[in-house]
Amino acid sequence: MTIAESGAAAGPGGTDGPGAAAATPTAPAGTPDERSAGTPDTAGGDIDRLRAFDGLFLRAEHLNRIQDYAREFGSAVGRSGGPGVVEGFQVAVVQGELKVGGGLAIDAAGRPLRSRHEVSLPLKDLRPGNDAFWWVEVTRTDWDYGETAVQGLLCEDPCAGPTTNRQYTAEGVRIGLTAARMTGLEEQLSPNRRNWLASRLFEAEQRDDSPWTADPAVLPTAWEPPADYSRPPVRVALVIPVGPDTAQWVVDVWAARREVGAPPPERWWQGRLGMRPWSAYAAQILQFQAQSAQWRDTRTDAAAERATDQMLKEVEAEIGQLVDRAGRARSGIALEMRRSLERARSRIRDQLADDRAAVGLPLPPLTERGFGELPPAGYLAVRSDPDLLQREVRRLLGDRLGLSFCYATRADIAEAVQQAQHRDRIPLDSGAEVDVLVPVGGAVQDGAWTGGWVAFVRSRRRYCPSQGSDREGSEPTAAGQHGEPVAAPDGPPPAGRGEETGPAPDGPPPAGPGDDR
């Protein structure tokens, strides 16, 4: 219903403003008339509110119009901010059921998707095979509830007998599983499927943006904004089968989930110009971090289930006391109990030794943990001391990548990771050039590694053979960020890396002022 439909004659400026319409008979309430779409020089936006006045017989349709106005107004504002997840909607598989927690998201129409309750979906009916996986999607739904009596209807006999109707509408979400396929998924070994599928989905996401700078590089002749922007579904995870058993599932959140990050115009133009949107870049980093962290947690969780070291020591001490008491007793039952307690204490001692040894075990290479490809930047957990740091990182990343070790403050590392937003991903078998950024405290030249982690960033790839040659009297250089080597103008690229210095040897950071690597 429009303003005119509410029984008030109003032009674009209202009854008192410019363009006010003369008082004319209006169409019956609820019936659109020609003025709802505007006048020759105005256009309606389908966001119509009730114009109340004294003497208006207020009916259900007017109250509905008040709600419709608020909903459409909020939807327009929500759409301008962009779709995505705001918070919550955590996903896990527990005993063959998919559990999705409450959360808040904005759909492509700008409508809020809010849930305050956990949803459970059985996975037993899903049929793995044929390269299938499933998206976990959130959509809007509503339902009526609250039965109440209708006391009589206008123009009908008020004594005809009461009827009932539902007086409330709940607006919530529906969690659905949408099947999809990725050719070649079943050919991958089970540990590799997660990273392999995530890499293909990230690639498809960038390809679907149809960047104008992609191969074949043909720039468009028109640069007009689109009439409408794409409206992707709100996805919070994907479910991947990892074996023939229908109970074997892996949940990957960040291969699917995109949080609210940018309005539709920014997201659209970034895609067309070959840029990676921040929400997609952050998802690539977080997908790698989540998968690698879950692998590390495998042994940690197993140890936690058995007990902590301290608890095991306390239990061992108590058993020791019981053994001593049983030893002083002379009965056969006490002696048997003593032997059982001795065996239990022996097992606890062995477990304590295994746990202490596991802490010192080096992490296996990423290729042995299901990774074939990395995001353009990310973080590695490392366990070595400073003297063995480079050796451990080389073992984690493999011997195919060209690694350069750089020492930097945490702030400069954060900047370097941000600058890699639009760079290509890093296949571990590609020979790509990668900077390993080691966080140090204090001065970069003399600071010590703060321990625990290092960052990796795909090196910038740029070659400028004639930089500076068009300046009269200037020396030709190719110097730039990251210490590119000097090259002669119009000559062949320098051998080896096109822009970075060579890998640093094992040992302390190189000395020298001004090293911002």
C-alpha positions as CSV (number, residue, x, y, z in Angstrom):
1,M,0.0,0.0,0.0
2,T,1.3,3.5,-0.8
3,I,0.6,6.8,1.0
4,A,-2.3,7.5,-1.4
5,E,-3.7,4.1,-0.6
6,S,-4.0,5.0,3.1
7,G,-6.8,7.5,2.3
8,A,-4.7,10.7,2.2
9,A,-4.1,12.6,-1.0
10,A,-0.4,13.5,-1.1
11,G,2.1,14.4,-3.7
12,P,5.9,14.1,-3.5
13,G,6.1,16.8,-0.9
14,G,3.1,15.8,1.2
15,T,-0.2,17.8,1.4
16,D,1.6,20.9,2.4
17,G,4.7,20.7,0.3
18,P,5.5,21.4,-3.3
19,G,3.7,19.2,-5.7
20,A,0.8,18.6,-3.3
21,A,-2.1,17.0,-5.1
22,A,-5.6,18.5,-5.0
23,A,-8.1,16.7,-2.8
24,T,-9.7,14.1,-4.9
25,P,-11.6,11.0,-4.1
26,T,-9.1,8.2,-3.2
27,A,-9.2,4.6,-4.1
28,P,-10.4,2.2,-1.4
29,A,-7.9,1.4,1.2
30,G,-5.5,-1.4,0.1
31,T,-6.1,-0.7,-3.6
32,P,-3.1,0.8,-5.5
33,D,-3.7,3.8,-7.6
34,E,-1.6,5.6,-10.3
35,R,0.0,7.9,-7.8
36,S,1.8,5.1,-5.8
37,A,4.6,5.0,-8.5
38,G,5.1,8.7,-8.4
39,T,4.6,11.6,-10.9
40,P,6.4,12.3,-14.2
41,D,9.4,13.7,-12.3
42,T,9.4,11.4,-9.3
43,A,9.6,7.7,-8.7
44,G,8.3,5.6,-5.9
45,G,10.6,3.3,-4.0
46,D,8.1,0.8,-2.6
47,I,8.9,2.1,0.9
48,D,5.4,3.4,1.7
49,R,4.3,4.5,5.2
50,L,1.0,5.1,6.7
51,R,-0.1,8.7,6.8
52,A,-2.3,8.8,9.9
53,F,-5.0,11.5,10.6
54,D,-7.8,12.0,13.0
55,G,-10.9,10.2,11.9
56,L,-9.0,7.3,10.1
57,F,-10.7,4.0,10.9
58,L,-7.7,2.0,11.9
59,R,-7.7,-1.5,10.6
60,A,-5.4,-4.5,10.4
61,E,-4.1,-3.5,7.0
62,H,-2.9,-0.1,8.4
63,L,-1.0,-1.8,11.2
64,N,0.5,-4.2,8.7
65,R,1.6,-1.2,6.6
66,I,3.4,0.2,9.6
67,Q,5.3,-3.0,9.9
68,D,5.9,-3.3,6.2
69,Y,7.4,0.2,6.1
70,A,9.9,-0.6,8.9
71,R,10.8,-3.9,7.3
72,E,11.4,-2.4,3.8
73,F,13.3,0.6,5.2
74,G,15.6,-1.7,7.2
75,S,16.1,-4.0,4.3
76,A,17.3,-1.1,2.1
77,V,19.8,-0.1,4.7
78,G,20.9,-3.6,5.3
79,R,21.4,-4.3,1.6
80,S,23.6,-1.2,1.3
81,G,26.0,-2.7,3.9
82,G,26.5,-5.9,2.1
83,P,25.6,-9.6,2.9
84,G,27.5,-11.9,5.1
85,V,27.8,-13.3,8.6
86,V,28.0,-10.8,11.5
87,E,28.5,-13.2,14.4
88,G,27.8,-16.8,15.5
89,F,26.5,-19.6,13.4
90,Q,29.2,-22.0,14.5
91,V,29.1,-25.4,12.8
92,A,30.2,-28.8,14.0
93,V,29.4,-32.5,13.4
94,V,28.5,-34.3,16.6
95,Q,27.6,-38.0,16.6
96,G,26.4,-38.0,13.0
97,E,24.4,-34.8,13.3
98,L,25.2,-31.3,12.0
99,K,25.0,-28.7,14.8
100,V,24.6,-25.0,13.9
101,G,24.5,-22.5,16.7
102,G,22.7,-19.3,16.9
103,G,24.0,-16.2,15.2
104,L,23.3,-13.1,13.1
105,A,23.8,-12.5,9.4
106,I,22.5,-10.3,6.7
107,D,21.1,-11.8,3.5
108,A,21.5,-10.4,0.0
109,A,18.1,-8.7,0.3
110,G,19.3,-6.8,3.4
111,R,17.1,-8.8,5.8
112,P,18.6,-9.8,9.1
113,L,19.0,-13.6,9.7
114,R,19.0,-14.0,13.5
115,S,18.8,-17.3,15.4
116,R,18.9,-17.7,19.2
117,H,18.8,-21.5,19.2
118,E,20.9,-24.4,18.0
119,V,19.7,-26.4,15.0
120,S,20.4,-30.1,14.5
121,L,20.3,-31.8,11.1
122,P,20.9,-35.5,10.7
123,L,23.5,-36.5,8.1
124,K,22.6,-40.1,7.8
125,D,20.5,-39.4,4.7
126,L,23.3,-37.8,2.7
127,R,24.9,-40.0,0.1
128,P,28.6,-39.4,-0.4
129,G,29.9,-40.1,-3.9
130,N,30.0,-38.6,-7.3
131,D,32.4,-35.9,-6.1
132,A,29.6,-34.5,-3.9
133,F,29.9,-32.1,-0.9
134,W,27.3,-29.9,0.8
135,W,27.0,-26.2,1.5
136,V,25.5,-25.2,4.9
137,E,23.2,-22.3,4.1
138,V,21.1,-19.9,6.2
139,T,17.9,-18.5,4.7
140,R,15.0,-16.5,6.1
141,T,11.7,-18.0,7.2
142,D,8.7,-17.2,9.3
143,W,5.8,-18.9,10.9
144,D,2.6,-17.9,12.7
145,Y,1.8,-18.9,16.3
146,G,-0.3,-17.7,19.3
147,E,-3.9,-18.9,18.9
148,T,-6.4,-16.2,20.0
149,A,-10.1,-15.6,19.6
150,V,-11.5,-13.3,16.9
151,Q,-14.3,-11.3,18.6
152,G,-16.3,-10.5,15.5
153,L,-15.7,-8.9,12.1
154,L,-16.8,-5.6,10.8
155,C,-20.0,-5.8,8.7
156,E,-20.7,-9.2,10.0
157,D,-22.9,-10.4,12.8
158,P,-20.8,-9.9,16.0
159,C,-22.8,-12.6,17.6
160,A,-22.2,-15.2,14.9
161,G,-19.8,-17.0,17.1
162,P,-16.1,-16.6,17.8
163,T,-13.3,-17.9,15.6
164,T,-9.6,-18.1,16.2
165,N,-6.5,-16.9,14.5
166,R,-2.8,-16.7,15.2
167,Q,-1.7,-13.3,16.5
168,Y,2.1,-13.5,16.1
169,T,4.6,-14.1,13.4
170,A,8.0,-15.4,14.3
171,E,10.9,-14.4,12.0
172,G,13.8,-16.8,12.1
173,V,16.1,-18.8,9.9
174,R,16.2,-22.1,8.2
175,I,19.4,-24.1,8.1
176,G,19.7,-26.1,4.9
177,L,22.2,-28.5,3.2
178,T,22.6,-27.8,-0.5
179,A,24.4,-30.5,-2.5
180,A,27.2,-29.5,-4.9
181,R,29.9,-31.2,-6.9
182,M,33.6,-30.6,-7.6
183,T,35.0,-32.9,-10.3
184,G,38.0,-34.8,-9.0
185,L,37.1,-34.6,-5.3
186,E,36.8,-38.4,-4.8
187,E,40.2,-38.9,-6.5
188,Q,41.9,-37.1,-3.6
189,L,43.2,-39.0,-0.6
190,S,41.0,-38.4,2.4
191,P,43.5,-36.2,4.3
192,N,43.9,-34.0,1.2
193,R,40.3,-33.4,0.3
194,R,39.7,-30.4,2.6
195,N,42.5,-28.3,1.3
196,W,42.1,-29.4,-2.3
197,L,38.4,-28.5,-2.3
198,A,39.0,-25.2,-0.5
199,S,41.6,-24.2,-3.1
200,R,39.2,-25.0,-6.0
201,L,36.4,-23.1,-4.4
202,F,38.6,-20.0,-3.8
203,E,39.7,-20.2,-7.4
204,A,36.1,-20.5,-8.7
205,E,35.1,-17.5,-6.5
206,Q,37.7,-15.3,-8.1
207,R,36.9,-16.6,-11.6
208,D,33.1,-16.0,-11.1
209,D,33.9,-12.3,-10.5
210,S,34.8,-12.1,-14.2
211,P,37.8,-9.8,-13.8
212,W,38.3,-7.7,-16.9
213,T,42.1,-8.0,-16.5
214,A,42.1,-11.8,-16.7
215,D,43.3,-13.8,-19.7
216,P,42.5,-13.1,-22.4
217,A,43.0,-9.5,-21.3
218,V,40.5,-7.5,-23.1
219,L,39.4,-4.3,-21.4
220,P,35.7,-3.4,-21.8
221,T,34.6,-0.4,-23.8
222,A,31.9,0.6,-21.2
223,W,32.6,1.2,-17.5
224,E,29.0,1.9,-16.4
225,P,27.8,0.5,-13.0
226,P,25.4,-2.4,-13.2
227,A,21.7,-2.0,-12.7
228,D,21.8,-4.6,-9.9
229,Y,24.4,-6.5,-8.0
230,S,24.7,-10.3,-7.4
231,R,22.8,-11.7,-4.5
232,P,24.8,-14.7,-3.1
233,P,23.4,-17.0,-0.5
234,V,24.6,-16.8,3.1
235,R,26.8,-19.8,3.7
236,V,28.4,-20.7,7.0
237,A,30.3,-23.9,6.2
238,L,30.6,-26.8,3.9
239,V,30.5,-30.5,4.8
240,I,32.9,-32.9,3.0
241,P,32.7,-36.7,3.1
242,V,36.1,-38.2,3.8
243,G,35.3,-41.8,3.3
244,P,32.7,-44.4,2.3
245,D,31.3,-44.4,5.9
246,T,28.5,-41.9,6.1
247,A,29.6,-41.0,9.6
248,Q,32.9,-39.7,8.4
249,W,32.6,-35.9,7.7
250,V,34.8,-32.9,7.8
251,V,33.4,-29.4,8.4
252,D,35.3,-26.5,6.7
253,V,34.0,-23.1,7.8
254,W,36.1,-20.6,6.0
255,A,35.9,-22.2,2.5
256,A,32.3,-21.1,2.6
257,R,31.7,-18.4,5.2
258,R,32.0,-14.8,4.2
259,E,31.5,-12.2,6.9
260,V,30.1,-8.8,6.3
261,G,32.9,-6.8,4.9
262,A,32.0,-4.4,2.1
263,P,28.9,-2.9,0.4
264,P,27.9,-4.5,-2.9
265,P,29.5,-1.8,-5.2
266,E,32.9,-2.2,-3.6
267,R,32.7,-6.0,-3.8
268,W,31.6,-5.9,-7.4
269,W,34.2,-3.4,-8.6
270,Q,37.0,-5.2,-6.8
271,G,36.1,-8.4,-8.6
272,R,36.0,-6.7,-12.0
273,L,39.4,-5.0,-11.5
274,G,41.0,-8.3,-10.5
275,M,41.3,-7.5,-6.8
276,R,40.6,-10.0,-4.1
277,P,37.9,-8.6,-1.6
278,W,39.1,-8.4,2.0
279,S,36.4,-10.8,3.2
280,A,37.6,-13.5,0.7
281,Y,41.3,-12.8,1.6
282,A,40.6,-13.1,5.3
283,A,38.7,-16.3,4.6
284,Q,41.6,-17.9,2.8
285,I,44.0,-17.1,5.6
286,L,41.6,-18.3,8.3
287,Q,40.8,-21.5,6.3
288,F,44.5,-22.4,6.4
289,Q,44.9,-21.4,10.0
290,A,41.9,-23.4,11.1
291,Q,42.9,-26.6,9.3
292,S,46.5,-26.5,10.5
293,A,45.3,-25.8,14.1
294,Q,42.9,-28.6,14.0
295,W,45.6,-31.0,13.0
296,R,47.8,-29.8,15.9
297,D,44.9,-30.2,18.3
298,T,44.6,-33.9,17.4
299,R,47.4,-35.0,19.8
300,T,46.6,-32.2,22.3
301,D,43.0,-33.3,22.5
302,A,43.9,-36.9,23.0
303,A,46.3,-36.0,25.8
304,A,43.6,-33.8,27.4
305,E,41.2,-36.7,27.3
306,R,43.6,-38.9,29.3
307,A,44.3,-36.1,31.8
308,T,46.9,-33.3,32.3
309,D,50.4,-34.1,33.5
310,Q,49.6,-32.8,36.9
311,M,46.5,-34.9,37.4
312,L,48.3,-38.0,36.3
313,K,51.1,-37.3,38.8
314,E,48.5,-36.9,41.5
315,V,46.8,-40.1,40.6
316,E,50.2,-41.9,40.5
317,A,50.9,-40.7,44.0
318,E,47.6,-41.9,45.3
319,I,48.1,-45.3,43.7
320,G,51.6,-45.5,45.3
321,Q,50.1,-45.0,48.7
322,L,47.5,-47.7,48.1
323,V,50.3,-50.1,46.9
324,D,52.2,-49.5,50.1
325,R,49.1,-50.2,52.2
326,A,48.3,-53.4,50.2
327,G,51.9,-54.5,50.6
328,R,51.6,-54.3,54.4
329,A,48.5,-56.4,54.3
330,R,48.9,-60.2,54.2
331,S,45.6,-61.2,52.5
332,G,45.5,-62.7,49.0
333,I,43.0,-60.0,47.9
334,A,45.4,-57.2,49.1
335,L,48.3,-58.8,47.2
336,E,46.3,-59.1,44.0
337,M,45.2,-55.5,44.4
338,R,48.8,-54.5,44.8
339,R,49.8,-56.1,41.6
340,S,46.9,-54.4,39.7
341,L,47.8,-51.0,41.2
342,E,51.5,-51.6,40.2
343,R,50.4,-52.2,36.6
344,A,48.2,-49.1,36.6
345,R,51.1,-47.0,38.0
346,S,53.4,-48.4,35.3
347,R,50.9,-47.4,32.5
348,I,50.6,-43.9,34.0
349,R,54.4,-43.5,34.0
350,D,54.6,-44.6,30.4
351,Q,51.9,-42.2,29.5
352,L,53.7,-39.3,31.2
353,A,56.8,-40.2,29.3
354,D,55.0,-40.3,26.0
355,D,53.3,-37.0,26.6
356,R,56.6,-35.3,27.5
357,A,58.2,-36.8,24.4
358,A,55.3,-35.7,22.2
359,V,55.8,-32.0,23.2
360,G,59.2,-32.1,21.7
361,L,58.3,-33.8,18.4
362,P,58.7,-31.7,15.3
363,L,55.6,-30.9,13.4
364,P,55.4,-32.9,10.1
365,P,55.6,-31.0,6.7
366,L,52.4,-29.4,5.5
367,T,52.2,-31.8,2.6
368,E,51.9,-34.6,5.1
369,R,49.0,-32.8,6.8
370,G,46.7,-32.6,3.8
371,F,48.0,-29.3,2.3
372,G,48.8,-28.8,-1.4
373,E,48.3,-25.1,-1.6
374,L,48.5,-22.1,0.8
375,P,46.9,-18.6,0.9
376,P,49.1,-15.7,-0.3
377,A,50.0,-15.1,3.4
378,G,49.5,-16.7,6.7
379,Y,51.2,-17.8,9.9
380,L,53.1,-21.0,10.9
381,A,53.4,-22.4,14.4
382,V,57.0,-23.5,15.1
383,R,58.7,-25.2,18.0
384,S,62.4,-24.8,17.3
385,D,64.9,-22.6,19.1
386,P,66.4,-19.7,17.2
387,D,69.3,-21.7,15.9
388,L,67.1,-24.3,14.3
389,L,64.2,-22.0,13.2
390,Q,65.1,-21.8,9.5
391,R,65.7,-25.5,9.3
392,E,62.2,-26.2,10.8
393,V,60.4,-23.7,8.5
394,R,62.1,-25.2,5.4
395,R,61.0,-28.7,6.5
396,L,57.4,-27.5,7.1
397,L,57.1,-25.7,3.7
398,G,59.1,-28.2,1.7
399,D,62.0,-27.9,-0.6
400,R,60.2,-26.7,-3.7
401,L,59.6,-23.1,-2.6
402,G,62.2,-20.3,-2.8
403,L,62.4,-19.1,0.8
404,S,64.0,-15.8,2.0
405,F,64.1,-15.2,5.7
406,C,63.3,-11.7,6.8
407,Y,63.3,-10.2,10.3
408,A,60.7,-7.6,11.2
409,T,58.6,-6.1,13.9
410,R,55.1,-7.4,14.4
411,A,53.6,-4.2,13.0
412,D,55.6,-4.5,9.8
413,I,54.6,-8.2,9.5
414,A,51.0,-7.2,9.8
415,E,51.5,-4.6,7.0
416,A,53.3,-7.2,4.8
417,V,50.4,-9.7,5.2
418,Q,47.9,-7.0,4.3
419,Q,49.8,-6.1,1.2
420,A,49.6,-9.6,-0.1
421,Q,45.8,-9.4,-0.4
422,H,45.6,-9.5,-4.2
423,R,48.5,-12.0,-4.8
424,D,48.2,-15.5,-6.1
425,R,47.9,-18.5,-3.8
426,I,51.0,-20.6,-3.1
427,P,51.1,-24.2,-4.5
428,L,53.7,-26.0,-2.4
429,D,55.1,-27.7,-5.5
430,S,55.3,-24.6,-7.7
431,G,58.7,-23.1,-6.8
432,A,57.1,-19.8,-5.8
433,E,59.2,-17.2,-4.0
434,V,58.1,-16.7,-0.4
435,D,59.3,-14.4,2.3
436,V,59.3,-15.9,5.8
437,L,58.9,-13.1,8.3
438,V,60.4,-13.7,11.7
439,P,59.0,-11.5,14.5
440,V,61.7,-9.9,16.6
441,G,61.5,-7.5,19.5
442,G,63.4,-4.3,19.8
443,A,65.7,-3.2,16.9
444,V,65.2,-5.4,13.8
445,Q,69.0,-5.8,13.3
446,D,69.7,-6.9,16.9
447,G,66.4,-8.1,18.2
448,A,65.7,-11.6,19.3
449,W,63.0,-13.9,17.9
450,T,59.9,-13.6,20.1
451,G,59.2,-17.3,19.5
452,G,56.1,-19.4,18.8
453,W,55.3,-18.4,15.2
454,V,56.5,-16.9,11.9
455,A,54.6,-15.5,9.0
456,F,54.9,-16.3,5.3
457,V,54.1,-14.0,2.5
458,R,54.2,-14.7,-1.3
459,S,56.9,-12.3,-2.7
460,R,55.9,-9.5,-4.9
461,R,56.5,-10.3,-8.6
462,R,57.6,-7.3,-10.6
463,Y,60.4,-6.6,-13.0
464,C,61.3,-3.1,-14.2
465,P,64.2,-3.4,-16.7
466,S,64.0,0.2,-17.8
467,Q,63.0,2.0,-14.6
468,G,64.8,5.4,-14.5
469,S,66.1,5.2,-18.1
470,D,63.7,7.9,-19.3
471,R,65.3,10.4,-16.9
472,E,68.1,12.4,-18.3
473,G,71.4,11.8,-16.5
474,S,70.0,9.2,-14.2
475,E,71.4,5.8,-13.6
476,P,69.2,2.8,-14.6
477,T,67.9,1.0,-11.5
478,A,65.3,-1.6,-10.6
479,A,65.4,-0.9,-6.9
480,G,62.1,-0.9,-5.1
481,Q,60.3,-2.6,-2.3
482,H,61.9,-5.7,-0.8
483,G,65.3,-4.8,-2.2
484,E,65.0,-5.7,-5.9
485,P,68.4,-6.2,-7.6
486,V,69.7,-3.7,-10.1
487,A,69.1,-4.5,-13.7
488,A,70.3,-2.9,-16.9
489,P,67.6,-1.1,-19.0
490,D,65.9,-3.2,-21.7
491,G,68.0,-6.2,-20.8
492,P,67.0,-9.7,-19.7
493,P,65.7,-10.2,-16.2
494,P,68.4,-10.9,-13.6
495,A,69.0,-14.6,-12.8
496,G,67.2,-16.1,-9.9
497,R,64.6,-14.1,-8.0
498,G,63.3,-11.1,-9.9
499,E,63.0,-8.8,-6.9
500,E,64.2,-10.3,-3.6
501,T,67.5,-11.0,-2.1
502,G,68.6,-14.6,-1.8
503,P,67.7,-16.8,1.1
504,A,69.5,-15.9,4.4
505,P,71.7,-18.6,5.9
506,D,70.8,-20.2,9.2
507,G,71.7,-18.0,12.1
508,P,71.0,-14.6,13.5
509,P,69.3,-11.8,11.5
510,P,71.6,-9.9,9.1
511,A,73.1,-6.7,10.5
512,G,72.9,-3.4,8.8
513,P,70.7,-0.3,9.2
514,G,67.6,0.3,7.0
515,D,66.8,-3.4,6.4
516,D,63.0,-3.4,6.3
517,R,62.8,-6.9,5.0
